[in-house]
Amino acid sequence: MRALIQRVTRASVTVDGEQTGAIGPGVLALVCAMRGDTEADAEKLAAKLSKLRIFEDDAGKMNRSLLDSGGAALVVSQFTLAADTSRGNRPGFSEAADPETGRRLYEHFATHLAGLGPKVETGRFAADMAVELVNDGPITIWLDIPPASA
């Protein structure tokens, strides 16, 4: 599984004029299930995100995790993270999981992350979403968990 993590002071997602999720300080996680990914991969990614030390401690060092900071997570599905731009100018998405698997793993990721402790809000899978955020830092981290079968 793959995720783009942004440390935020606030973030929200809206679908058809309805806000489906909003957080204060924490992370915006744009998440993509890749072909071959499993629930175990979603759990590894959630664990990695929850422990990723990207929040400042009292000395101003990035030494605190989402769990340590008490921050929240806004989890948004983003199949375009699977884009292959190696040939031509039109991205290919053949490495993304099929929609049914993608939905299952996205939901499993969000549920597992919430079970680890942080408040989790979500977007709506496969919807046209408007995401707003205030990137804090800016801190943006790419996380890639190769499939267990790889």
N, C-alpha and C positions, 0 to 999 in steps of 0.2 A: 504494500500500500504506500501511498505517497501523500504528503501533505505540505502545504506552504503555511507556515506559522508566522503570525504577526502579533507582536506585543502591542496592545492597544490601551488607551485610556477609556475608550468606549467604542462599541460597534453595534450595528443593528442590521437586520435583513427584513425586507418587505416584499410581499408577493401580492400582486393585484391590488395594491393600495392598503393591504393589511400587514401590519408588523407581526412577523411570526417568531421573532427572537430579538432580544436586546440584552447587552451586558454593559457593565461599567468596566473597571480595570481588569485586565486579564489577557486572553489571547483570542484572536480570530484564527480558526483552523479551516483552511480550504482543503478538502479531503477528496482523494480519488482512489477508487479500487481498480487495481490492474488485473489483467488476465492472469489467472493462476492463484490469486490471493485467496486466503481462507480466513475464518474467524480468528484463528490463532495469530495471523498477521495483523488483523485489526486490533487485537488485544495488545500485541507488542507495540504497535504505533501509539495506542492510547497510553500505555505505561511510559513510553519514551517521552511523550508530550507532557504528561503529568509531572515528570521528574526533571525536565529540561530546565537548567538553571539560567534563566534569562531575565530574572527580576533582581533589582539591586538590593543589597543588604545595607545595614547601617553605615558601612564604610564606602558605599557607592559602587561596590563591585557587583557584577552579575553573578550572584552566588545563591539566589533563592529560586525555588521552583514555583510552579503554579500552585502546588499544594501548600508550600511554605508561605506563599504570599496571600493566600485566601482569595485569589482571583477566580474569575469565571471563564468559561470557554463558550464561544459562539462557533458552532460547527456547521459548515456549509458544504454541500456536495459540489464538486468542481471537476467534471470528467475531462475538461480541457487540459488538466495537468498531465494527461497521458499523451499530449500532442507530440507527434514525430515531425520535425521540420527538416529532416536530413535530405529530403528530395523535393526540390521545387519550393514554391511559395505557399502552397495550400497545406495546412497541417493535416496529418493523418491521425486517426484515433483508434487504430486497430488493436493497440495494446491495452486499451481500457477494458474493464470487465463488461460483460453484457449487462443491460439495464436491470434485470432481475437480481443478478448477483451484486451489482453495484449498490442497489437499494438495500439489500440485506446486509452487506458489509458496512455501508455508511451508518445504518441504524445500529448495528452491533457495536461499531466504534463509539458512537455517541453514548449508547447505553453503558458500555464498559467504562468509558471515561467518567461518566457520572457516578458509577459505582466505586470509583477510586477516590471520590471526595469532592471535586469541584462542582459548582453549579454549572449546568450545561443547558444552553439554549440552542435551537437549530433553525435551519432554513427548511425548505420543502424540496425534497428530492425531485429532480427533473423539471423543476419549475423555472420560469424566467424570473430571476430574483434581482432586486436592487440592494446592494450591500454598501453600507456606509460605515466608515471607520476613521478613527483618529489614531494613526500609527504612532506608538510611543517609542521614541529613540532617534530615528526609526530602527527597530529591531525586526528583521525578517529572516527566518530560518527555513531551509528546505530539509524535510525529513523524508527519507526513502527507506522503506522496510522491504527487502526483497522477499518474494514469496518463499514460504517454507520449503516448497518443492524445488526451488532453484539451487 
